[in-house]
């Protein structure tokens, strides 16, 4: 295939994934230089709904939006979003337990040794406070406060605030659609009736719509969600099932009326056969119950969800079926799967949107030049596999490290075998609190430490350097960190006040945050 031939990019499926791809590719490929190097066409049907429940993100989305030229205030306004400092986990280690996974660093290192190592020495001596009290994200979130990091305070906790967003995924898709179409993307309404293959190499040659129209292309991006219309139904990429490690296979999603205060964090509450999310937006709260159909019936799951809402439900619960796992290949021939068509890891740590973003970045890094090179395709598939497997391990961690024995589901999770890559991390941390981030894996040391400690894994030892410093000096240092965090948080506005003053949604009929 020559460079001249590789000009037509066809995206199958809209929703947030499809339009993220379209907005990013059009921003990078469709430059206004008087020449048309590529065409980008997106095919979607109004008859086919989108999942649209991925309303929580991690901080990396800020870089993606910035690369598209989207300001944070505009993004939050357009999606009726709010800010997110982390996730509160309720009942995961044991009924009634709570811990916080915040997006900021914890404390300060001493002599190149991480703060949590010194905290463990203080804890052993009975001198440590709750680990979350040394994190500005955790303290601010639990007080309902928020502000963006101050760029001119690099050595203060106020300069280290890490944040992401809660937002309406359907509104995000619509917003990106407008931008993508303004940048030259052609949207085609229709349903695909037949996928045509090239008889010489089995690449995809074109798509026949049910009304007879033929859409031809050179590179096809499968954003068809769990249907995986191109990557699996056509290209037979194969699927690696992870349900033995991640047994939840269903979710019920329902919006409910808003409730104050407007919390700047996601809440994940363990239930008897899974867990429940609570995501506050400007105009509603997004709720969902993720559970295993092997341990709970749909009707019971719906009852659990509806009776634990903070406000009146605004719709009937919507059932979503899924299977945890990944495609064995996410790039086959001239077809690349992005989004849920490439695999699915449940939304416990809000990685779905990030996986779309990282796939787009990887595709642009390896974008075909003079043809479809086998080395590029292999590199893409290898990097995708690594990323998904390391995220998978982090999610499994939450289930495996539990002391709950109050239901068959939690008994299964506590006793199940786990991947060797996760077992190695647990062994290292259990011994002397060490965490090693391999290559480009997503979650940082601070994330692993917060979840491991929160789930009740207390290491047997700590770094020997920690014993060099007098205990009283360490206590004074840690108390100073905690005091500085508390004083910084006291200067921050309430989350609802920050949203109302900076990025209040324009549709006031559906806005509940006070002006």
C-alpha positions as CSV (number, residue, x, y, z in Angstrom):
1,X,0.0,0.0,0.0
2,X,1.5,3.3,-1.0
3,X,1.4,6.6,0.9
4,X,-1.0,8.1,-1.6
5,X,-3.5,5.2,-1.0
6,X,-3.5,5.6,2.8
7,X,-5.7,8.7,3.0
8,X,-9.1,7.5,4.0
9,X,-9.7,6.9,7.7
10,X,-13.1,5.4,8.7
11,X,-14.3,5.4,12.3
12,X,-17.1,3.0,13.1
13,X,-19.2,4.1,16.1
14,X,-19.7,7.4,17.9
15,X,-20.2,7.9,21.6
16,X,-17.4,9.3,23.6
17,X,-14.8,6.9,22.2
18,X,-15.6,7.5,18.5
19,X,-15.7,11.2,18.8
20,X,-12.6,11.4,20.9
21,X,-10.8,9.6,18.1
22,X,-12.4,11.9,15.5
23,X,-11.6,15.1,17.4
24,X,-8.0,14.0,18.0
25,X,-7.2,12.7,14.5
26,X,-8.8,15.7,12.8
27,X,-6.9,18.1,15.0
28,X,-3.6,16.4,14.0
29,X,-4.3,15.2,10.4
30,X,-6.6,17.7,8.8
31,X,-4.4,20.7,8.8
32,X,-5.6,23.7,6.8
33,X,-2.6,24.0,4.4
34,X,-4.6,24.0,1.2
35,X,-4.0,20.3,0.6
36,X,-6.1,17.4,1.7
37,X,-3.8,14.7,3.0
38,X,-6.5,12.6,4.6
39,X,-10.2,12.2,4.9
40,X,-11.9,11.2,8.1
41,X,-15.4,9.7,8.1
42,X,-17.4,8.5,11.2
43,X,-20.3,6.2,10.8
44,X,-22.9,6.0,13.5
45,X,-26.6,5.3,13.9
46,X,-29.0,7.0,16.2
47,X,-30.8,3.7,16.5
48,X,-27.8,2.2,18.3
49,X,-27.4,3.6,21.8
50,X,-24.1,4.2,23.6
51,X,-23.2,2.9,27.1
52,X,-22.5,6.5,28.3
53,X,-21.8,5.7,31.9
54,X,-18.1,6.5,32.0
55,X,-18.5,9.6,33.9
56,X,-15.4,9.5,36.0
57,X,-11.8,10.1,34.8
58,X,-8.2,10.3,36.0
59,X,-5.9,13.3,35.7
60,X,-4.5,12.3,32.4
61,X,-7.6,13.6,30.5
62,X,-6.4,17.1,31.2
63,X,-3.5,16.6,28.8
64,X,-5.8,15.1,26.2
65,X,-8.2,18.1,26.3
66,X,-5.3,20.5,26.3
67,X,-3.9,18.9,23.2
68,X,-7.3,19.5,21.5
69,X,-7.2,23.1,22.5
70,X,-10.1,22.7,25.1
71,X,-10.0,24.8,28.2
72,X,-11.0,23.2,31.5
73,X,-13.7,25.7,32.2
74,X,-15.3,25.2,28.8
75,X,-15.0,21.4,29.1
76,X,-16.7,21.4,32.5
77,X,-19.5,23.8,31.4
78,X,-20.3,21.8,28.2
79,X,-20.4,18.5,30.0
80,X,-22.1,19.7,33.2
81,X,-19.1,18.3,35.0
82,X,-17.5,18.7,38.4
83,X,-14.0,18.1,39.7
84,X,-12.6,14.9,41.1
85,X,-9.8,14.7,43.6
86,X,-9.9,10.9,44.0
87,X,-12.1,8.0,45.1
88,X,-13.4,7.1,48.5
89,X,-13.7,3.3,49.1
90,X,-16.4,2.3,51.6
91,X,-16.6,-1.2,53.0
92,X,-14.0,-2.8,50.7
93,X,-11.6,-4.1,53.4
94,X,-14.3,-4.9,55.9
95,X,-17.9,-3.7,56.5
96,X,-17.8,-0.1,57.7
97,X,-14.2,0.5,56.7
98,X,-13.2,3.6,54.6
99,X,-10.1,4.8,52.9
100,X,-9.3,7.4,50.2
101,X,-7.3,7.1,47.0
102,X,-6.3,10.6,46.1
103,X,-4.5,11.9,43.0
104,X,-1.8,13.8,44.9
105,X,1.5,12.7,46.4
106,X,1.5,11.7,50.1
107,X,3.8,13.6,52.4
108,X,7.4,14.4,51.5
109,X,10.4,12.0,50.9
110,X,13.4,12.2,53.1
111,X,16.9,11.3,51.7
112,X,15.2,9.9,48.6
113,X,13.1,7.4,50.6
114,X,9.3,7.7,50.2
115,X,7.2,9.2,53.0
116,X,5.1,6.1,53.5
117,X,8.2,4.2,54.7
118,X,8.7,6.7,57.5
119,X,5.0,6.7,58.2
120,X,5.2,2.9,58.8
121,X,7.9,3.4,61.4
122,X,5.8,6.0,63.1
123,X,2.8,3.7,62.9
124,X,4.7,0.9,64.5
125,X,5.6,3.2,67.4
126,X,1.9,4.3,67.7
127,X,2.7,7.9,66.6
128,X,1.1,8.0,63.1
129,X,-2.2,9.6,62.1
130,X,-4.4,8.2,59.4
131,X,-2.4,8.0,56.1
132,X,-4.9,10.2,54.3
133,X,-4.3,13.1,56.6
134,X,-0.9,13.7,54.9
135,X,-2.5,14.2,51.4
136,X,-4.0,17.5,50.4
137,X,-6.3,15.7,47.9
138,X,-7.7,13.4,50.5
139,X,-8.2,16.1,53.2
140,X,-9.7,18.6,50.8
141,X,-12.0,16.1,49.2
142,X,-13.4,14.8,52.5
143,X,-14.1,18.4,53.5
144,X,-15.8,19.1,50.1
145,X,-13.2,21.7,49.1
146,X,-11.5,22.2,45.7
147,X,-9.2,24.5,43.8
148,X,-6.8,24.1,40.9
149,X,-3.1,23.8,41.8
150,X,-1.3,27.2,42.1
151,X,1.4,27.2,39.5
152,X,3.5,29.7,41.6
153,X,3.6,27.5,44.7
154,X,5.6,24.5,43.5
155,X,6.9,23.7,47.0
156,X,3.5,23.9,48.7
157,X,0.7,21.3,48.8
158,X,-1.4,24.0,47.1
159,X,0.9,23.6,44.0
160,X,0.5,19.8,44.0
161,X,-3.2,19.3,43.9
162,X,-4.0,16.6,41.3
163,X,-7.5,16.6,39.8
164,X,-9.6,15.0,37.2
165,X,-13.3,15.3,36.4
166,X,-16.8,13.9,36.6
167,X,-18.8,14.6,33.5
168,X,-21.7,13.5,31.3
169,X,-20.1,11.2,28.8
170,X,-22.9,11.7,26.2
171,X,-22.5,15.5,26.4
172,X,-18.8,15.1,26.0
173,X,-19.4,13.0,22.8
174,X,-21.7,15.7,21.4
175,X,-19.3,18.4,22.3
176,X,-16.4,16.6,20.5
177,X,-18.6,15.9,17.6
178,X,-19.2,19.6,17.0
179,X,-15.4,20.3,17.2
180,X,-14.6,17.3,14.9
181,X,-17.1,18.3,12.3
182,X,-15.8,21.9,12.4
183,X,-12.3,20.4,11.8
184,X,-13.4,18.5,8.7
185,X,-14.7,15.1,9.9
186,X,-17.7,13.8,7.9
187,X,-20.4,12.1,9.9
188,X,-22.5,9.5,8.1
189,X,-25.7,8.3,9.7
190,X,-26.4,4.6,9.0
191,X,-26.2,1.0,10.1
192,X,-23.6,-1.3,8.7
193,X,-25.0,-4.3,7.0
194,X,-21.9,-5.9,5.6
195,X,-18.1,-5.7,6.0
196,X,-16.3,-6.2,2.7
197,X,-12.8,-7.8,2.7
198,X,-9.9,-7.5,0.3
199,X,-9.5,-10.9,-1.2
200,X,-5.7,-10.5,-1.6
201,X,-4.8,-9.8,2.1
202,X,-8.1,-9.9,4.1
203,X,-7.9,-6.3,5.0
204,X,-11.2,-4.5,5.3
205,X,-12.0,-2.9,1.9
206,X,-15.3,-1.2,2.7
207,X,-18.5,-1.1,4.7
208,X,-21.9,-1.6,3.0
209,X,-24.7,0.2,4.9
210,X,-28.1,-1.3,5.2
211,X,-29.5,1.2,2.7
212,X,-26.9,0.1,0.1
213,X,-24.3,2.9,0.4
214,X,-20.7,1.8,0.2
215,X,-18.1,3.4,2.5
216,X,-14.5,2.7,1.4
217,X,-11.4,3.3,3.5
218,X,-7.8,2.5,4.0
219,X,-7.6,2.5,7.8
220,X,-10.7,1.5,9.9
221,X,-11.0,2.4,13.6
222,X,-13.5,0.1,15.5
223,X,-15.3,2.1,18.2
224,X,-18.4,-0.1,18.1
225,X,-18.2,-0.9,21.8
226,X,-18.7,-4.3,23.1
227,X,-20.2,-5.5,19.8
228,X,-16.6,-5.3,18.4
229,X,-18.1,-5.3,14.9
230,X,-14.8,-5.1,13.0
231,X,-12.1,-6.3,15.3
232,X,-13.8,-9.5,16.5
233,X,-16.9,-10.2,14.3
234,X,-14.8,-9.5,11.1
235,X,-11.1,-9.8,11.9
236,X,-11.5,-12.5,14.6
237,X,-8.8,-11.0,16.9
238,X,-9.6,-13.3,19.7
239,X,-10.6,-12.6,23.3
240,X,-8.7,-13.3,26.6
241,X,-11.3,-13.8,29.4
242,X,-10.4,-12.3,32.8
243,X,-13.7,-13.2,34.5
244,X,-12.0,-15.6,36.9
245,X,-10.1,-12.6,38.3
246,X,-12.8,-10.0,37.8
247,X,-16.1,-11.8,38.3
248,X,-18.4,-8.8,38.0
249,X,-20.1,-9.0,34.6
250,X,-23.1,-6.7,34.9
251,X,-23.9,-3.2,35.9
252,X,-27.2,-1.3,36.5
253,X,-26.9,2.4,35.9
254,X,-29.4,5.1,37.0
255,X,-29.3,8.9,37.4
256,X,-30.7,10.5,40.5
257,X,-31.5,14.0,41.7
258,X,-28.6,16.1,43.0
259,X,-27.8,16.4,46.6
260,X,-25.6,18.8,48.5
261,X,-22.8,19.2,49.3
262,X,-21.3,18.7,45.8
263,X,-18.6,16.3,46.6
264,X,-15.3,16.5,44.6
265,X,-14.8,12.8,44.6
266,X,-16.2,9.5,43.4
267,X,-17.6,7.1,46.1
268,X,-17.3,3.4,45.6
269,X,-19.3,1.3,48.2
270,X,-18.8,-2.4,48.4
271,X,-22.0,-4.5,48.2
272,X,-22.6,-8.2,48.9
273,X,-21.8,-9.2,45.2
274,X,-19.9,-6.2,43.9
275,X,-19.9,-2.5,44.4
276,X,-21.8,0.7,43.8
277,X,-20.6,4.0,42.3
278,X,-21.7,7.5,43.1
279,X,-20.6,10.3,40.8
280,X,-21.9,13.9,41.4
281,X,-22.5,16.1,38.3
282,X,-23.9,19.6,38.2
283,X,-27.4,18.5,37.1
284,X,-27.6,15.0,38.7
285,X,-25.8,12.2,40.4
286,X,-24.7,9.2,38.4
287,X,-25.2,5.9,40.2
288,X,-24.4,2.3,39.3
289,X,-24.3,-1.1,40.8
290,X,-21.6,-3.4,39.4
291,X,-22.1,-7.0,40.4
292,X,-21.6,-10.7,39.5
293,X,-24.6,-12.5,38.0
294,X,-23.2,-15.7,39.5
295,X,-23.8,-14.3,43.0
296,X,-26.8,-12.0,42.6
297,X,-29.9,-11.8,40.4
298,X,-30.7,-8.7,38.4
299,X,-33.8,-7.9,40.5
300,X,-32.0,-8.0,43.8
301,X,-29.2,-5.8,42.3
302,X,-31.8,-3.2,41.2
303,X,-33.3,-3.2,44.7
304,X,-30.0,-2.6,46.3
305,X,-29.2,0.2,44.0
306,X,-32.6,2.0,44.2
307,X,-32.8,1.9,48.0
308,X,-29.4,3.3,48.5
309,X,-29.7,6.4,46.3
310,X,-29.2,9.9,47.9
311,X,-32.0,11.3,45.8
312,X,-35.1,10.4,43.7
313,X,-34.2,8.3,40.6
314,X,-34.6,10.1,37.3
315,X,-35.1,7.0,35.2
316,X,-35.4,3.3,35.4
317,X,-32.1,1.4,36.0
318,X,-30.4,0.4,32.7
319,X,-28.8,-3.1,32.5
320,X,-25.3,-3.3,31.0
321,X,-23.8,-6.7,30.4
322,X,-20.0,-7.0,29.9
323,X,-17.1,-9.5,30.1
324,X,-13.8,-8.5,31.7
325,X,-10.9,-9.2,29.4
326,X,-9.0,-8.0,26.3
327,X,-8.7,-8.6,22.6
328,X,-5.7,-10.8,21.9
329,X,-4.9,-8.3,19.1
330,X,-6.3,-4.8,19.0
331,X,-4.7,-3.9,15.6
332,X,-5.3,-6.5,12.9
333,X,-4.4,-5.6,9.3
334,X,-6.0,-2.2,8.6
335,X,-8.3,-2.4,11.6
336,X,-7.6,-0.8,15.0
337,X,-10.0,-1.3,18.0
338,X,-10.3,1.6,20.4
339,X,-12.5,1.8,23.5
340,X,-14.6,-1.1,24.7
341,X,-14.2,-2.9,21.4
342,X,-10.6,-3.5,22.4
343,X,-11.5,-5.0,25.8
344,X,-13.1,-4.0,29.1
345,X,-11.8,-3.5,32.6
346,X,-14.6,-2.5,34.9
347,X,-14.9,1.1,35.9
348,X,-13.7,0.8,39.5
349,X,-10.7,3.2,39.0
350,X,-12.2,5.2,36.2
351,X,-9.8,4.0,33.4
352,X,-12.2,3.6,30.5
353,X,-11.8,7.1,29.1
354,X,-8.1,7.0,29.7
355,X,-7.7,3.8,27.7
356,X,-9.3,5.5,24.8
357,X,-7.0,8.5,25.2
358,X,-3.9,6.3,25.5
359,X,-4.9,4.2,22.4
360,X,-5.2,7.4,20.4
361,X,-1.8,8.5,21.5
362,X,-0.3,5.2,20.6
363,X,-2.0,5.1,17.2
364,X,-0.6,8.6,16.4
365,X,2.9,7.5,17.5
366,X,2.6,4.5,15.1
367,X,0.4,6.0,12.5
368,X,1.0,4.2,9.1
369,X,3.2,6.1,6.7
370,X,4.1,4.2,3.6
371,X,2.0,1.2,4.4
372,X,0.9,-1.2,7.2
373,X,4.2,-2.3,8.7
374,X,4.1,-5.5,10.7
375,X,6.6,-4.1,13.3
376,X,4.5,-1.1,14.0
377,X,1.4,-3.3,14.4
378,X,3.2,-5.7,16.7
379,X,4.5,-2.8,18.9
380,X,1.0,-1.3,19.1
381,X,-0.5,-4.7,20.2
382,X,2.4,-5.3,22.7
383,X,2.0,-1.9,24.3
384,X,-1.7,-2.2,24.5
385,X,-1.5,-5.6,26.2
386,X,1.0,-4.3,28.8
387,X,-1.2,-1.3,29.6
388,X,-4.3,-3.4,30.0
389,X,-2.7,-6.1,32.1
390,X,-1.2,-3.7,34.6
391,X,-4.5,-1.8,35.0
392,X,-6.2,-5.2,35.4
393,X,-3.8,-6.1,38.2
394,X,-4.5,-2.8,40.0
395,X,-8.3,-3.5,39.8
396,X,-7.9,-7.1,41.0
397,X,-5.9,-5.7,44.0
398,X,-9.1,-4.2,45.4
399,X,-11.0,-7.5,45.4
400,X,-8.2,-9.8,46.5
401,X,-7.1,-7.7,49.5
402,X,-10.2,-8.0,51.6
403,X,-11.0,-9.5,55.0
404,X,-14.7,-9.6,54.2
405,X,-16.3,-13.0,54.7
406,X,-19.9,-12.0,54.8
407,X,-21.0,-13.3,51.4
408,X,-20.0,-16.0,48.9
409,X,-18.8,-13.3,46.5
410,X,-16.2,-11.8,48.8
411,X,-15.2,-15.3,50.0
412,X,-14.4,-16.1,46.3
413,X,-12.5,-12.9,45.8
414,X,-10.4,-13.3,48.9
415,X,-9.4,-16.9,48.1
416,X,-9.0,-16.6,44.3
417,X,-5.6,-17.1,42.6
418,X,-4.1,-13.9,41.1
419,X,-1.8,-13.1,38.2
420,X,1.9,-13.5,38.9
421,X,2.6,-9.9,38.1
422,X,0.3,-8.8,40.9
423,X,1.5,-11.5,43.3
424,X,5.0,-10.1,43.0
425,X,3.9,-6.6,43.8
426,X,2.0,-7.8,46.9
427,X,5.0,-9.8,48.1
428,X,7.4,-6.9,47.8
429,X,5.1,-4.5,49.6
430,X,4.2,-7.0,52.3
431,X,7.9,-7.5,53.1
432,X,9.3,-4.0,53.3
433,X,6.7,-1.7,51.7
434,X,8.5,-1.5,48.3
435,X,6.7,-0.6,45.1
436,X,8.3,-0.7,41.6
437,X,6.5,0.9,38.7
438,X,7.3,-1.1,35.6
439,X,8.0,0.7,32.4
440,X,5.0,2.8,31.4
441,X,2.3,1.3,33.7
442,X,-0.4,3.8,34.6
443,X,-0.7,3.8,38.3
444,X,2.0,5.5,40.4
445,X,3.6,4.4,43.7
446,X,1.2,6.7,45.6
447,X,-1.8,4.9,44.2
448,X,-0.6,1.4,45.0
449,X,0.4,2.5,48.5
450,X,-2.9,4.1,49.3
451,X,-4.9,1.1,48.1
452,X,-2.7,-1.5,49.7
453,X,-2.7,0.2,53.0
454,X,-6.4,1.0,52.7
455,X,-7.2,-2.6,52.0
456,X,-5.4,-3.6,55.1
457,X,-2.0,-4.8,53.9
458,X,0.4,-3.6,56.5
459,X,4.1,-4.5,55.6
460,X,6.2,-6.4,58.0
461,X,9.1,-4.0,57.7
462,X,10.2,-0.7,56.2
463,X,13.3,0.8,54.6
464,X,16.2,0.5,57.0
465,X,17.2,4.1,56.3
466,X,14.2,5.2,58.3
467,X,15.9,4.0,61.5
468,X,18.7,6.5,61.1
469,X,16.6,9.5,62.1
470,X,15.5,10.0,65.7
471,X,11.9,9.0,66.2
472,X,11.0,12.4,67.7
473,X,12.4,14.2,64.7
474,X,10.4,12.0,62.3
475,X,7.2,12.7,64.3
476,X,7.8,16.4,64.2
477,X,8.4,16.2,60.4
478,X,5.2,14.2,59.9
479,X,3.2,16.4,62.1
480,X,4.4,19.5,60.2
481,X,3.4,17.9,56.9
482,X,-0.1,17.2,58.4
483,X,-0.4,20.7,59.8
484,X,0.6,22.3,56.5
485,X,-1.9,20.2,54.6
486,X,-4.7,21.2,57.0
487,X,-3.8,24.9,56.8
488,X,-3.7,24.8,53.0
489,X,-7.0,23.1,52.8
490,X,-8.6,25.7,55.0
491,X,-7.8,28.4,52.4
492,X,-9.6,26.4,49.6
493,X,-13.2,27.3,48.5
494,X,-16.0,24.8,48.8
495,X,-16.3,22.7,45.6
496,X,-19.8,23.9,44.7
497,X,-18.6,27.6,45.1
498,X,-15.6,27.0,42.8
499,X,-17.8,25.3,40.1
500,X,-20.5,28.1,40.4
501,X,-17.8,30.8,40.0
502,X,-15.7,29.3,37.3
503,X,-17.5,26.8,35.1
504,X,-21.2,26.8,35.8
505,X,-23.2,25.0,33.2
506,X,-25.3,27.2,30.9
507,X,-28.5,25.2,31.1
508,X,-29.8,26.6,34.3
509,X,-32.9,24.5,34.2
510,X,-30.8,21.5,35.1
511,X,-28.2,23.2,37.3
512,X,-28.4,22.7,41.1
513,X,-25.2,24.3,42.3
514,X,-25.9,27.7,43.9
515,X,-24.8,30.7,41.9
